[in-house]
């Protein structure tokens, strides 16, 4: 594939605006493991290799198990994820795949009941943010920068 632009170099103000959401999320008191699960699952759906690699590494540093990372794309089929994580993963999938019918009332209400309005809003911002970053990563072919261990 051809060399693609580095958005941060070509349009640093635009990229800084995108990263501004990340700065907000760094202060939003989201559970770090839950946040990484959001990032990994959305990145799997969006096929952003760079983000899958980066956030899997981050999750491991936070103590996430290999088994849960490997089974994340089949979370419904396991008992490895708790009720809150399942609600977050369902919301992540429906927001990421918003073109397939939006966020269902069931998924929304379940998340609202578990997290309340403020934390639900924070979770939605986290999901929307990783989807934005995935689109940057895929569109600019950032996967080519993954270093083999």
N, C-alpha and C positions, 0 to 999 in steps of 0.2 A: 504494500500500500504506500501511497505517496506521503511525504512529510506533510503534516498538517500544522496549523497555527498553534501557538502557545498563547491561549487567551490572556493569561496573566501578563505576558510581555506585550502583546499587541494592543490590548485594551485594559490596562491596569485598573482604571477607575471602575469599569464594568465588573471586572473580576473581584475587586474589593467590595463592591456592593453585594455580589453573590456571597462572598465570605462573611459579610456583615450578619447574615442570618446565622451562620455557624457561631459567630461571637455571641449572639444572643443566646443560642442554645447552650453554650458553655456555661452560662449563668442561670439556666432555667431549672436547675436541680432535677433533671431527669435521672432515673436510675441508669448508671453507665452501661450495665449489661443489657438492659432493655433497649437502650439507645443503639448499641452495636447490633443487636438482633434486627432492629428496624433497618439499619444501614445495609447489613448483609442480605436480608431477605429482599428488599427493594432492588438491590444491585444484582441479585440472582435473576429476578424477573426481567430487569432491564438489560441483562447480559453485559454488565460493565465489569470486565475482568480486573481493571485497575482497582476499582472500589471493593470488589469482592476480596481481592488479595489484601488490600490495606485494612479493611475492617475485620476480616478474619484474624489478622495478626493482632490488631488492637484488642479484640475480644479475648484472645488467648492471654495477652498481657494482663487483662483484668481477671483472669482465672476461669474463663469460659472453657468448657471441655471440648475436646476434639469431637466426641460423639455428638454433642448437640449441634455443633457447627456443621458436621457432615449431614445430619438429619434435618436441618432447618428447612430445606425445601419440601420435606415430608412431615412437617410438624403435626399435622392432623392425625397422622397414622401412629404416633408415639405417645407415650405417657411422660415424656421427658420435660415437657413445658407446663408450667403452672397456669392457672386460670387467667391471671393478668397477662402473662406472655402470650397466651392463645388469643386473647382479645386484641392485643397489640399487633400480633401477626395477621390476624384477620383484617384489621383496619389497614395495616400496611399494604396488604395485597389488594384490597378494594380501592384504596386511593391510588396505588400505582397503576392498577388496571381500570382506571376511572372510566375509560371509553367503553367498557363492557357492562355498563349499567349503573355506574356510580357507586356510592356507599349505601348499602342496604340499611333499612331502618333497624333491623335486628342487630347488625354489627355496630351501628352508631349508638343505639340505646344501651347495648351491653357495655361498650366502652365508657359511655357517660355514667352509667350506674357504678362502674368500678372505679373510675378516676375523677369524676366531677368535671365541671366545665373548664376550670383553669388548667388542670393537668391534661385534659383531652385536647384543649387548644394547643398546648405545648407539644403533645404527641403528634398532632396533625402538622404543625410547623416542622417538626423533625422529619416526618415522612415526606412532606412536600420538598424540603430542602435536599434530602438525599436523591430524590427524583430529579431535581434540578441539576445537582452535581453529576448524577449518572449520565444525563443528557450531554453535559459538557465533556465528560470522559469518553463517551462513545463517539460523539460527533468529532472530537479531535484526536481520536485513536490513542488515548493515553495508555491503553493496554500494552502498547509497544515498550513502555518504560518499566514493565515488571522485570525484576532481576531474579534470575533463577538462584535458588538456595544451593 
